[in-house]
Every structure is written in structure tokens, then in C-alpha cells.
Amino acid sequence: MENPLRIGIIGTSFVSDWICEAAKMSESCAIFAVLSRDCSRGRAYAKKLCIGGCFDDEEAFLSSDQIDAVYIASPNTEHYRQTLSALAHGKHVLCEKPLAVNAAQAERLMQTAHEKGLILLEAIRPVHDPFLTALRENLHKVGRIRRATFEFCQYSSRYDRFLAGERPNVFEASLGNAALMDLAVYCLHISAALFGVPQKLTAGVSFLPNGTEAAGTMLLDYGDQQTTISYSKVTSSIHPSIVQGELGTLVFDRLNQPSYLRLIIRDGRTEELFTSVKNNMVHELDAFARMIVNGESSAAYDEQSLRVMRLLDEARRQIGIDFGAGEAL
């Protein structure tokens, strides 16, 4: 790569592993450094993934002239503070979903990025995946849409540790890691991208003993069309997501990385509409770099993220999820 966008990553979880893998697929980005509060862990992580730089000091990391942009994959309640700090240091930011824990925080981040002439982008994979374009372009084939079901139920790899008495971050309510914010956010992004803002949202939820949301459902009322959302961190589902019209149905699988999109006409005919890549994070990386290099506006993505943040705010209001100090501006 000639003059790739040099990215520093915050966080050393498996999500950061995926972005490093995606960067190797990209022709526009490269991972140059990692920030970890644990210096030894950070060095081991950098060595494992062949990353040249390692920092355990946030100020030094954000002040480095070897970094053009920052990818943030820390706990959800850290997104706002770390993004604001990165923007203050003149760094473009690609922040893992959710961009913040409420719409007010997201609006301030977007305003700050705009004022500084920087790109801020929410890393929400299906929004940047060509899958979404294929889905949109084929909606007309199912005729008048009457209902949709978006499902993301994934048994967490860390739930067994939680049941054994540990408290992994993904089940720590104070860090903003509700199932709503981690999984339902994908469903809401797809629904908002396809159908816009619903007339009404109704949310229900089940909680774990420590107050962390385990699973939930939502009904989005669009008038002549109803969308049902189902999500869980403690169960897995074999059901695909569907968009049903009067002429047929569109069917697809995992919302974070769809592997197929299938059209099933009412008379039984089928058509395959999409070919996936190994790691679709490469699409968000390339979109991020393209916006920076070409000076493109992020306004459409900003509006999409704000729509979803407002829906998340309403769902949290109904089911009583409060992130306390993490909500502050």
C-alpha cells in the first residue's frame, strides 16, 4: 500500500483482532499502533498481530504523529470520552457501535467532528456492507412489504464465565453492555436503513440478576408494515431474518456479517442476490478512508446513527436501562 491511512486502535478484545484482520484485506488502511492500559498485555497483543507501536498512555497515543486516525473498541461507556479526546487531538475516528450511549452524546460528537473538519464514523458493519445495497435494490421484487423480522440471538462466549460467578465486561451493566446496545443495535440499523423511523416502538426485556439486560424484543410499527426485532446474549437462534412482501420474501442470516441474501418468490422460485467476503469489516475501513482522502461528507451516516440512537433511547426508557455516570456529557 502506498500511503495508507495509519490507524491506532484502542482496545485489545477479539473485535480488535477482527479489525486488524480486515486491515490486511484493505488497500487503504493499515494498523500502526495499539493502546492498552496494561503495558505487557499491549506489547503481547502488538507482537501477536504484527503491530509496530504500543502505548499504555492515552495522551501519548493520541498525540503521536504516526497515527492519522483512531479505531475505538473499548467498553460502550468509554466511547464518548475517548472519541471526544481523539477529535480534540485532531484524529479522525472510527468508533465501534454504539457510537455513544445516548443520542445527546452522539450529537455532540458529530458536532465536534464537523467543527474540526474531521471524519467520525460509527463502525456498524451491515450499513457499510454491499449486502445492504443489494437488499435495498431488491425490495421491490417482494411487492408491498407487510412485515419484517430481524433476529440476532447469539449465545455469548463469555456467558459460561458469568454463570460460574465471574463478571466479564460484556455482562457488566455499568459499562453500557446491555444486549440492546450490543446486538439489537444491528437490527435497528437495518430497519432504520430500509424503512426509516417507525411511528411507534414497543420494547420488552429480560434481565440477569446483576441488572444486565440478557434478551429482548421490540415491535416497530410502520403503519401498514410491522417489524419485529428479537435479540439475546444468552441464547442462540437458527432462524434467519426476513422481509415479507405480498409477492415474496427476502431471507438472510447473521446481521453483523450476512453470508447470503435470498429472494423467494411466492410461486417457489428462488434467486441468490449477494456474495459475501470473509471479513466485512473491510468495507467500513475502506469507507472511512475514502471519506477522509476524498473529503466526502458523513452526513448520511450521521443521520442514520442518530436515528438509531434515538430509537435505543426510547427502548431504554421503556425497559428501564440506566447507565448512570456513563450518560453524562
C-alpha positions in Angstrom: 0.0 0.0 0.0 1.2 3.5 -0.8 0.5 6.0 1.9 -2.2 4.0 3.7 -4.4 5.6 6.4 -2.4 4.9 9.6 -4.8 3.7 12.3 -4.2 3.3 16.0 -6.6 1.0 17.9 -8.0 1.4 21.4 -8.9 -2.0 22.9 -7.4 -5.5 22.7 -10.5 -7.6 22.5 -11.5 -10.1 19.8 -13.2 -7.2 18.0 -9.8 -5.5 17.6 -8.5 -8.8 16.2 -11.1 -8.6 13.5 -10.3 -5.0 12.6 -6.6 -6.0 12.3 -7.6 -8.9 10.0 -9.8 -6.6 7.9 -7.0 -4.0 7.6 -4.8 -6.7 6.0 -7.5 -7.1 3.3 -7.8 -3.3 2.8 -5.9 -1.4 0.2 -6.4 1.9 2.0 -5.7 1.3 5.7 -3.0 -0.2 8.0 -2.9 -0.6 11.8 0.1 1.2 13.1 -0.3 1.2 16.9 -2.4 -0.2 19.8 -3.3 1.4 23.2 -3.8 -0.8 26.2 -3.8 0.2 29.9 -1.8 -3.0 30.6 1.6 -2.4 29.0 2.7 -6.1 29.0 -0.7 -7.1 27.5 -0.4 -4.4 24.9 3.0 -5.5 23.9 2.0 -9.1 23.6 -1.1 -8.1 21.6 1.0 -5.9 19.2 3.5 -8.7 18.7 0.8 -11.3 18.0 -0.8 -9.1 15.3 2.4 -7.6 14.0 1.6 -4.1 15.0 4.6 -1.8 15.2 3.7 0.6 18.0 2.3 0.0 21.5 1.2 2.7 24.0 -0.1 2.5 27.6 -0.6 6.2 27.9 -3.6 7.7 26.1 -2.2 11.2 25.8 1.0 9.9 24.1 -1.1 7.7 21.9 -3.4 10.4 20.7 -0.5 12.9 20.3 1.5 10.6 18.1 2.3 11.9 14.6 2.5 8.3 13.4 -1.3 7.9 13.7 -3.9 9.6 11.4 -7.0 8.0 12.8 -8.3 6.0 15.8 -10.4 2.9 15.9 -12.2 2.6 19.3 -13.3 -0.8 20.5 -13.5 -0.2 24.3 -16.5 -0.7 26.6 -19.5 1.2 25.4 -19.5 3.8 28.2 -15.9 4.8 27.2 -16.8 5.6 23.5 -18.0 9.1 24.2 -15.0 10.3 26.2 -12.4 8.6 24.1 -13.9 9.8 20.8 -14.1 13.3 22.1 -10.5 13.2 23.2 -9.3 11.8 19.9 -11.2 14.5 18.0 -9.6 17.1 20.3 -6.2 15.8 19.2 -7.1 16.1 15.5 -7.6 12.4 14.8 -10.3 11.0 12.6 -12.4 8.4 14.5 -14.0 5.1 13.5 -15.9 4.1 16.7 -17.5 0.7 17.3 -21.2 0.5 17.7 -22.9 2.0 19.5 -21.3 5.4 18.8 -22.3 6.6 22.3 -24.8 5.5 25.0 -27.4 8.1 24.1 -28.4 10.5 21.3 -27.2 13.6 23.1 -23.7 12.3 23.3 -23.8 11.2 19.7 -24.9 14.7 18.6 -22.1 16.4 20.5 -19.5 14.1 19.0 -20.8 14.7 15.5 -20.9 18.5 16.0 -17.3 18.4 17.3 -16.1 16.4 14.3 -17.8 18.8 12.0 -16.3 21.8 13.6 -12.8 20.3 13.4 -13.2 19.1 9.8 -12.7 15.5 10.9 -14.5 12.3 9.9 -16.3 10.5 12.7 -18.0 7.2 11.6 -19.8 4.6 13.5 -18.4 1.1 12.8 -21.7 -0.8 12.2 -20.8 -3.5 9.7 -24.1 -4.2 7.8 -24.5 -0.4 7.0 -21.2 -0.4 5.0 -21.6 -3.9 3.6 -22.7 -4.2 -0.1 -25.3 -6.6 1.4 -27.4 -3.6 2.4 -27.3 -2.1 -1.1 -28.4 -5.5 -2.6 -31.2 -5.7 0.0 -32.4 -2.2 -0.8 -32.2 -2.7 -4.6 -34.3 -5.9 -4.4 -37.0 -4.8 -2.0 -39.4 -4.0 -4.9 -39.3 -7.7 -6.0 -41.3 -8.8 -3.0 -44.1 -6.3 -3.7 -45.8 -4.3 -0.9 -44.0 -5.1 2.3 -46.2 -6.2 5.2 -43.8 -7.5 7.8 -40.1 -7.9 8.6 -38.3 -9.9 11.3 -34.8 -9.1 12.3 -33.2 -11.5 14.7 -29.8 -11.5 16.4 -29.7 -14.1 19.2 -26.1 -15.2 19.9 -25.0 -17.2 23.0 -22.1 -15.2 24.3 -18.8 -16.9 24.5 -18.4 -15.4 28.0 -21.8 -16.3 29.4 -20.5 -19.5 30.9 -17.9 -17.5 32.9 -20.7 -15.2 34.1 -22.7 -18.3 35.3 -19.6 -19.5 37.1 -19.5 -16.3 39.1 -17.1 -14.1 37.1 -18.0 -10.7 35.8 -16.7 -10.3 32.3 -17.1 -6.8 30.8 -19.8 -7.9 28.3 -22.1 -8.7 31.3 -21.3 -5.6 33.3 -24.3 -3.3 33.3 -22.3 -0.2 34.4 -20.2 -0.4 31.2 -23.2 0.0 28.9 -23.1 -3.5 27.7 -26.8 -4.3 27.5 -27.9 -6.8 24.9 -29.8 -3.9 23.4 -26.6 -1.9 22.7 -24.5 -4.9 21.6 -27.0 -6.9 19.4 -30.3 -5.1 18.9 -28.4 -2.2 17.5 -27.8 -4.2 14.4 -31.5 -5.0 14.0 -32.4 -1.3 14.5 -29.8 -0.1 11.9 -31.2 -2.5 9.3 -34.8 -1.5 10.0 -33.9 2.3 10.0 -31.9 2.0 6.8 -34.7 0.2 5.0 -37.9 1.7 6.4 -36.9 4.9 8.3 -38.2 5.9 11.7 -41.3 3.9 12.9 -44.5 5.5 14.1 -44.2 3.7 17.4 -41.7 1.4 19.2 -42.7 -1.0 21.9 -39.9 -2.8 23.8 -39.8 -5.7 26.3 -36.8 -7.3 28.1 -35.5 -9.9 30.5 -32.7 -9.1 32.9 -29.9 -11.1 34.5 -29.5 -11.0 38.3 -26.9 -8.3 38.2 -29.2 -5.9 36.2 -27.6 -6.5 32.8 -30.1 -7.0 30.0 -30.0 -10.6 28.7 -32.5 -10.6 25.9 -35.4 -8.6 24.5 -37.9 -8.0 21.8 -39.2 -4.9 20.0 -42.2 -4.1 17.8 -41.7 -1.3 15.3 -45.0 0.0 13.9 -44.7 1.5 10.4 -48.5 1.7 9.9 -49.1 -0.8 7.0 -46.0 -2.8 8.0 -44.8 -4.3 11.2 -41.2 -5.1 12.1 -40.3 -7.4 14.9 -36.9 -7.4 16.5 -35.6 -10.3 18.6 -32.2 -10.3 20.3 -30.3 -12.2 23.0 -26.9 -12.7 24.5 -27.8 -15.9 26.4 -29.5 -18.0 23.7 -28.8 -18.8 20.1 -31.3 -18.9 17.2 -31.4 -20.9 14.0 -33.9 -18.5 12.4 -32.9 -16.2 9.6 -34.1 -12.6 9.2 -36.8 -11.9 6.7 -38.6 -9.2 4.8 -42.0 -10.3 3.7 -44.0 -8.7 0.8 -47.1 -9.7 -0.9 -45.2 -11.2 -3.8 -42.4 -12.9 -2.0 -39.8 -12.9 0.8 -36.2 -11.8 1.2 -34.2 -14.1 3.6 -30.7 -13.5 5.1 -28.7 -14.7 8.0 -26.3 -13.1 10.5 -26.9 -9.3 10.8 -23.3 -8.5 11.7 -21.9 -10.4 8.7 -24.6 -11.7 6.3 -23.3 -14.7 4.2 -26.3 -14.8 1.9 -29.3 -12.9 0.7 -32.1 -15.0 -1.0 -35.2 -14.0 -2.8 -38.1 -16.5 -2.5 -41.0 -15.7 -4.9 -44.5 -16.7 -3.8 -44.6 -19.4 -6.5 -41.4 -21.0 -5.1 -38.8 -19.6 -7.4 -35.5 -18.5 -5.7 -32.7 -16.2 -6.6 -29.3 -15.6 -4.8 -28.6 -11.9 -4.6 -25.3 -11.4 -2.7 -21.8 -12.8 -2.3 -20.1 -12.2 1.0 -16.4 -11.6 1.9 -14.5 -13.3 4.7 -14.5 -10.3 7.0 -16.9 -7.5 6.1 -15.2 -5.0 8.4 -13.0 -4.2 5.4 -16.0 -2.3 4.0 -16.2 0.1 6.9 -12.5 0.6 6.9 -12.5 1.4 3.1 -15.5 3.8 3.5 -13.8 5.5 6.4 -10.5 6.0 4.4 -12.4 7.1 1.3 -14.3 9.8 3.2 -11.0 11.2 4.7 -9.0 11.1 1.5 -11.7 12.4 -0.8 -13.2 14.9 1.7 -16.6 13.2 1.5 -19.4 14.2 3.8 -20.5 11.8 6.5 -23.9 13.5 6.9 -26.0 10.5 5.6 -24.2 8.2 8.1 -24.6 10.7 10.9 -28.3 10.8 10.3 -28.5 7.0 10.2 -26.6 6.7 13.5 -28.7 9.4 15.2 -32.0 7.7 14.1 -30.8 4.5 15.8 -29.5 6.3 18.9 -32.9 7.9 19.4 -34.6 4.5 19.0 -32.2 3.0 21.5 -33.0 5.9 23.9 -36.7 5.2 23.6 -36.3 1.4 24.1 -34.1 2.0 27.2 -36.7 4.5 28.6 -39.4 1.8 28.3 -37.4 -1.0 29.8 -35.6 1.0 32.4 -31.9 0.7 31.4 -29.9 3.5 33.1 -26.1 3.7 32.5 -25.7 6.3 35.3 -22.5 8.3 35.1 -21.9 7.0 31.5 -24.8 9.1 30.3 -23.1 12.4 31.1 -21.9 14.9 28.5 
